Amino acid sequence: MKKKSADNPVNSLAPPTITFLSACLFWLKLGFISFGGPAGQIAVMHQELVERKRWISERRFLHALNYCMLLPGPEAQQLATYLGWLMHRTWGGIIAGLFFILPSLFLLIFLSWLYIRFGHIAEVAAVLYGIKPAVTAIVLFAAHRISTRALKNGVMWIIAGASFLAIFALNLPFPLIVLVAALVGAIGSRFAPEKFATGGGHNASQKSYGSAVIDDHTPIPEHAKFRWSHLIIIVLVGLILWGSVVGFLCWQYGWNHTFTQISWFFTKAALLTFGGAYAVLPYVYQGTVEHYHWLSATQMMDGLALGETTPGPLIMIVTFVGFLSGWSQLPLGDDAALLGATIAACLATYFTFLPSFVFILAGGPLVESTQGNLKFTAPLTAITAAVVGVILNLAVFFAWHIFWPTGSNGTPDYAALLIFVAALLALLRYKVGVIPVIAACASVGLLLTFIKPWLTQQGLVF
C-alpha cells in the first residue's frame, strides 16, 4: 500500500473520467449555492474541482482564471464556462455557463416582482434599510480587495486616484475613463514595463492536490487546439445571436423602444466593464438612473441589496435593473406590465452574458495552445487600477444617499452610519462572510422598526 507523503496527502491516482451528466449536475448545484460574490464563487469552484473532485489541476485552474480576469464581464461565470468547455467541448461550456446563472435569473425576477408589489410595506422597507449600509460596506470592501491585487506601485495608485477624481469631480463617463486608462497602460508599458507587469494575485499559489483528470501535463484535448476556422465560426455565431435579436426588436418596435435600448445599453455594459461586477455597477448606474431615468438611485441600491443576497454572479443585478426598467416604461402597455418587465429583465441578462460565452469559446483554444503568459496585459492592468477609483466613487455615492437621505443640510442618519461601521469592521477585521453580514444588518433594520416608537418617546431616536 502506497504511503501518502506529507507534502501531498491526497491519493496520487487520478480520479475517474468526468461524465457529462456528473458535470451538468455539479454546475446546476453550483448555480444554487454560489453565494459570496466572485471571490466566494471562485473559492467554491477551486475547493470542489481542484481539491475534492480533482477534475483539474491547480496550475490549469489558475491559468484559466488568469485569462478570465483579463476579460470584461463576470470572471466567475466565465471561469465556469471555460472549465465546462475544457471538459466537454462547446456544449459543456454552454451548460456550465447557463446553469451558473439560470437559478439566479428566475429568483431575481420573482424577487423583483415582490419588490414592486410589497417594497412599500414597513417590514420590507425596514429590512432594506438595514441592508443598504451593509451593501455600502461591501462595495468599499470590494474596492479594498481589488486594490490589494491591482495597486502594486505608485503608478497604479495615481491611476486609481485620477479615475476617482474623473468620475467624482468631473462626472466623466465610465467608458472614457476605461479608454484613457488603456492608453496610459499601452504607453507606460513601453517606458516603464515593470510598473505595468501583472503578478501575484491568482498566480501566487502553485499547490498540488494529487493527480487530476486534467493534470498539468495532460495533452491539450483535440477540441481545445487553436484553429482559425473555429474562432471565426464562434465569432460569427455570436454576432448572429446578438444581431438577430436586436434586428427583430428594431423591426418590431423601432430603435428608440425600451426593449431595443435595453439590449443596446447592456451590450455596451458587457463589453466595456473590466474588473468584474463592481466595475459594471457605476456604468449601469450612470446609464439607467442618470441618462435613461429607467429607475431611481434608491431602487438601484435596493437592487444591489437583493443581488448580494441571492446566488449567482453579482452582475445579475442587471436582471433587477431590467425588470424595473420594463415596469416603469411599460413597453407592452399597462395591461401587460409584468410580461413587459419580465422580457426586459431577460433581455438585460441575455445581452450582458452573451459576450462572455463568445470570449471563452472563441479565446479558450488560443489560451490553451499558448500555455504561457498572456501578452498585451499592460492596458488591462491600468484599467484594473482605474476600476478601483470608480468603485470607490460608487461607495461614496451610496454613502451620501444613505447617510444623508435629506441632503447635505439635513441631519445624518446615525443609525445607518453605525450599521455601516459594524458591517465594514466585520468584513475587514473579523473576515465575516458577506451573507452573515447582510443577514445581521437586515435583522438590525427590522429590530429598529419595532423599537423606534419607544426610542421616539424616550427622545433617543437617531
N, C-alpha and C positions, 0 to 999 in steps of 0.2 A: 504493500500500500504506500502510495507516494505521500510524503510529508508536505505540509504547507509551510512555505517559508515565511519568515517574519515580515519581509518586505511585500510579499504577495500572498495574503492569507486566503485568497479565493481559489477555486478549482482552476487548474490550468487547461482543463479540457473545454473545448468550445461548446457552447450550448447548441441545441438542435436548430435546424433551419427554421427561419421565420416564415410561417404560413401567412397567406394574405388575410385569412379570417382572423387570426390572432392579432395581426397588426391593426385591422379595422376595429376590433373590439377595444384595443388599447387606445386608439385615437378617439373613439367615442367616449370612453371613460375619462380621458384627459379633458375633453370638452366640458364635462360636468364638474371636474374637480380643480380646474386651472384658475384658482384664486391667487391673489397676491401680486398682480401686475407682471411685467415681463421678467423681472428677476426671479420671482417665485415660480413662474411657469417654466422657465429655463432650468431652474433648480430641480423641479419635479421631473422633467424630461431626462436630466442628467442622472438623477437617482434611479429612475426606472430603467432607462435604456442602456446606460453605461455601467452602473454599479450592480443593479439587481438582475436584470434580464440578460445583460451583456450582448445586446444586439449590435452594438457599435463600440469601437474603442474610444478611449479618451481623446487621443490625438485627432482622429477623424471627426469626432463630435465637435471639437474646438475649431477645426478647420472649416467646417460647415458654418458654425456660429459666427466666426470672424467675417465670412462673406455676407451673412445676413445683417451683421452690424453695419456694413458699409452701404446697405440699400435704404432707400426711403421706404417708410411703411413699418408695420409691426414685426419686429425681429423674432418674437417667439412663434408667431403663426408661420412666418417664413421658414423658420428652423424646422417646425413640424412638417411643413410641405417638403422641404429639402430631404429630410430623413425618410419620409414616406416614399418619395421618388427614388431615393438611392436604394431602398429595399425592394420596391415593387413597381418600378418604372413609372410612367406618366400617371396611370390611374391610381397608383399608390400615393403619389404626391397630391393629387386632386382630392382623394378621400381623406387623407390626413389633414389637409388644409381646411376642407369643408367641415369635417367633424369637430375641428378645433373651434369653429365659430358658430355653427348652427344652433347648439343649445342656448348660447348667449343671445342669438338673434331672436329666437322665439320668446325667451324670457324677458328681454328688454322691450319688445313690442307689447307684451302683456303688462309689464310694469309702467310703460309709458301711458297706456290706456288708464291704468289705475291712478296714475299721477294726474291725468286730466280730469278724471271723474271725482277723485277723493283728495286731491292735493290740498284743498282748502280746509279740510277737517282739522280741528285743533290738534288732535293727537298726531296726525300725519305731519302737520306743519312743525310740531314740536320735535319729532324725530329728525326731520330735515334740518331744523335749527341746530341740533347737536352735531349732525354730521358735517355741516358746512365748515365750521372751524377745523374739524379733523381733516377735511379734504385740503384746506389751505396748508395745513402742516404737512400733508402727504406730498403736495406739489413742491413745497420748499425742500422736503426730504429728498425728492427725486432730483431736484437741482443739485443738492449736495452730493448725491450718489453719482450722478453723471460727471460732476466737476472733479471728483477724485480720480476718475478714469481719463477725463479729457484735458484737464488743465495741468499739464505736466511741467510747464515752464512759464516764464514771464510773458512770452509772446501770446500763448494761449489765454492767459489771464487778460491781456489787453484786448484781444478779440472778443472775449466774453463781455468785458466791461463796455466796449464800444457798441456791441449789439444790444445790450440793455439800454444804453442811452438812446440809441437809434429808434427803438420801438417805444420806449417810455417817454422820452422828452420830445422826440421829433415825429413820433407816430408814423414811422416809415413802414411800408407793407413787409410782411414776412418774406415773400419771395425775393424782394430786393436785397434784404439782409443776407439771405442764403447765397445769392449770386455774388455779392461783394465778398463774402467770406470765402467762397470758392476761388475767386480771382486772387485774393490775398494768399490763399494756400498754394495756388499754382505758381505765383510769382515768388513767394517766400521759399518754396522748395528748391528753387534754383540758387538762391543766395545763402540760405541757412537751412539746408535739408535736415540737419539734426533736430531742429526745432519743430518740424512737421512730421517727424517719423512716428509711426504708431508703435506701441509696445506695451508690455504689461498686460493689464486687463485680463481678458479671457485666455491669453496665451501663457499666463503665469504658472498654471498648473499643468504638469505632464505626468499624472499618476497612471498606474496600470491596475486594473481590477481583474486581470486574468484574460484568457483568450476570449475573443468576441467573434460573433458571426462575421461581421465586417471589421477585420482587425487592421492594425497599422500597415501590414504588408499584404493584405488581401488584394488581389488584382482588381483593377477597375472593371466593374461589370460592363458588358457589351453595350447596354443602353446608355451608360454614363460616359462613353467615349465621345469626344467632341467631333461633330460633323456640321459643316456649314448648312447642309440641307435641313438638318434637324432644327438648327437655330432659326432659319428662315421660315420654316413651317410653323413653329411655335409663335413667332412674332406675327405672322400673317393671321393665324387663328385668333390671337389676342386682339388684333386690330378689327377683325370681323366681329368678334364678340362685343367689342366696345362700339364699333361703328353701326352695327345693325340695330342695337337698342337706341342709341342716340338718333339715328336716322329715322327709326319708327316714331320716336317721340316728336321729332321735328315735323314729320309728315302728318301725324295725328293731331298734335296740339300747337305746333309752332315753337320757334326758338325761345321766345320770352315766357313760355309757360313754366309754371313752378316745377313740374317733373323734369323738363329739359334743363332748366337752370341748376336744379339739384344734381343732375347727372354730370353736368359740366364742372360745377364747383368741386364736387368730391373727387372727380378725376384729377383736377389740379392739386387738391389736398394730398392725394395719394402719391403724386409724382414729385411734389416739392418739399415734403416734410421729412427731412433726415433727422435721425436721433430718436426714433421711437414715438410712442403715443403722446408723451408730454410735449413733444415738439409740434405735434399736429394741433393741439388744443388752441394755441394762440392764433393760428391761421384760421381755424374753424370759427373761433370767436369773432375775429375781425370780419370774416365774410358773412356769417349768418346773423350776427347781432348788429354790427355797425353798418354793414353795406346793404344787405338784403332786408334786414329787420324781420326775419322769419320768427325769431323768438327773443326773449328779453335776457338781460345779463343774469337775473335771478334764476330763470329757467335753465340757463347754461350751467350754472353752479349746481343746481339740483340734479341735472343730468350727469354731471361728473360724480356726484354723490352716489347715484344709482349705479354708475359704471364701476365704481370702486367696490361695490357690494355684490356684484354678480360675477360668475365665472367667465372665462374668455379674455381676449385682449382688451386692454383699457380703451383702445381706439374704437371699440364697439359703442362708445358714446355717440358715434355718428348715427347709430340706429335711433337713439332717443332724439337727437337733433333733427333727423329726417322726419320722424313721426310728428314732432311738434311743429315742424315747418309745414308739413302737409295739413295738419289740423288747423293751423292759423290761416293758411292761404286757401283752404277748401278747393283744391284743384279739380275735384269732381262734383262740386256743388254741396249745398247744405245737407241734402238727403243722403249723401254718401261720404260723410266726414270721416268715419272710421276706415272705410275702404281706401279713401284718398290718402289718409295718414299712413296706413299700412304699406301701400305701394311706395310712398315717398321714403319710408324707412328702409324698405328693401332696395330701392334704387341707390340710396346713400351708401348702404352696406356693399352692394354689388360693385359700384364704381370705386369704392375705397380699396377693396381687396383684389379686384381683377388684376391690376398691375403687379401685385405681389406674386401671384401664380405665374405670370409671364416671366418676371425676373428670375424666379427659381427654375422653372422648367427650361427656359432658354439659356440661362447662365450657368446652371449647375454642371453640365458636362465640361464647360471650359474650366471651371474651378477644380473639378476632379482630375482633369487631364494635366493641369499645371502642377497640383500638389506642392505649391510653393507660396512664397509671399505674394500678395496681390500688389499690382503696380498702380501707380497714379492715385495713391491714397491721400496725398497731402491736401488736396482741396476738401476731401471729406473730413479729414482731421480738423481743418479750420472750421468747417460747417458745424461739427460736433461741439467745438468750443463756443461758437456763436449761439448754438441752441441753449447752452447753459444760461446765457444772458436773457434769452427770450423766455425761458421757463421761469426765471426769477421775476421777470416782469409780470407773468401770469399770476404768480404767488402774490405780488404786491397788489395787483388788480383785485384779486379775490379778497385779500385782507382789507382793502379800502372799503369795499362794498359790504363786508360782513361786520367789521368793527365800527364803522361809521355809517350805518344804514341811512341816516338822515342828512348826510353831507358833512363837510368839514366844520361847519358851525354848530353841529349837534353834539350831544354827549356820546362819548364812546360806549359801546356795548361791552361792559366789563365781563359779563358772564361768558360771552363768546370769546373774549380775549383769554380768559382763564382756561377755557376748554382747549383753545389753540395751543397755549403754552404746555398744558399737560400732555396733549397728543404729540407735540413735537419732542418733548422730553422722553416720552415713552418710545418713540421711534428711534431717536438718536442715541439716547443714553442707555436705555434698557433693551433695545433691539426687539421690541414687541412687534408682532406681525400686524399687517395693515387691517385685516378683518377684525381681530380683537379690539384694536384701537377704535375702529368705526363703530363696533357694537357697543363699546363702553361709552363713547361720546353720544351715540343715539339714545342710550339709556339715561344719560345725564340730561339731555334735552327734554326727554319725556318726563323725567322727575321734576324739572323746573316748571313744567306746565301745572303740576299739582301743587307745588309749594309756593308758586309765585303769588297767589292771592294772600296767603299767610304772610309772606315777606312784605307785601304791599301794606298790609295792616300794621306790621311792625316798623314800617318805614325803612326797611332794609333792602328794598328792591334795587337791583342793579341798574 
